[in-house]
Amino acid sequence: MKTEIYCKTISGGKQEFNLRVGQESYLLFIQSYRASNRDYFENGKPLTHALDITNVRSWATRKTIEKLLPAIKYIEKEYGIAILERTLKKESKKKTSYNRSKIKAGNFELLTA
């Protein structure tokens, strides 16, 4: 499942940041227009690259990247989907069930995990 973040310029000097998961698109937030954000996010960035702040020089783009993680967590909670790796790991741990089997040892029944 391909996940990427992209931005669109909308009327009134605003930019709309969206999260695309497969074919679905979710609105993250809208903020004032910045050319550096347009240059960085216009064609879409994979989620891992979009959250990496190390190669970004622009102050405005760094501030935008800081806003992405809380917005993504909100989308996960609101729509009940798992996007971030740590959420995917948490979901996989929740789904494991433990099978207990009975062992007969003499006259006693023991439960084993």
N, C-alpha and C positions, 0 to 999 in steps of 0.2 A: 504494500500500500504506500504510494508515493505521497509524501506530505511536504508542502511548500508554503512559504509566506510571500505574498505579493502585495503591491500597493497600486491604487488607481487614483488619479487626480479627479476630484469632483468639483462642481461649481462652488463659487464663493471662497476660493483660495484654500481648500481643504484637501486632505489626502485620506483615503479610506484604506485601512490595512485589513487584509483578508487571509484566512487560513484555508488552504485547499487540501482536503483529505480524499484521495481518489477522485471521484467526480463531484463530491459535495464541497460547497464553499461556505465558510462561516465568517461573519464580520467580527473582527477583533476590537477595533476602535477607530475613531476618526480624530484627526488632529490637523493643525495648521500646516500649510504647504511648506516643504523644505526641498530644495533642489537636490541636496545630497541624499536624502531619503529616496527620492525618485530614482536617482542614478543607481542606488544600491539595490532597491527592492522592485524596480519596475518590471523586470523580466521574470521575477520569482526567484526565490532562493530556497534550496532544500532546508528543512528544519534545523539540521545540525549546523549548517553554515550560517543560517540566519541568527542563531542564538550565540554564535561565537563572536566575541567583542574584540578579540586580539588584533585582527587585521584592519580594524576600522579606525580612520583618522578623524573623521568628522564628529564634533561634539553632539550635533543634532541627531546623527545616526546612532551614536552610543546611547543617548537618552531614549531613543525609540526602541532599541534592542532591550533595554532594561524594562520597558513596559510590556514586552511581548510575553514573557514567562507568566506573569500573573493573569494576563488576558487568556492565555492558552489553558491555564489551570481552571479558569472560570468556564471556558467552553467545555472542557472535559466534565466538569461537575454538572453544568446546566443540561447538556445533551446526553450524558451518560456514555461517552465514548472514551477510549484510551488512546492518547496521542503520544505523550512523552514516554521515553524508555522506562523511567522509574515507575510510571503508572502501569505500563504493560507488565512489568515484573511483579508489581503488587497484585494485579488482577490474576496473573498465572498462579501465584501462591494461594490466593483465595479459592481457586477452583480445584485444588488438589484435595482429594478425600482420602482418608485413611481406611484401609481395609483391615479389619480385625478378623482373624480366623481362630476358631476354637481348636485346641489341642487336647486330646484326652490322654492324661497320664495317670494310669491306674484308675482310681475312683474319682479323681479330681478333674474338673474342667478348667483349663487355663486360657486366658485371653492373651493373645500376642498381637503386637502392632506390626 
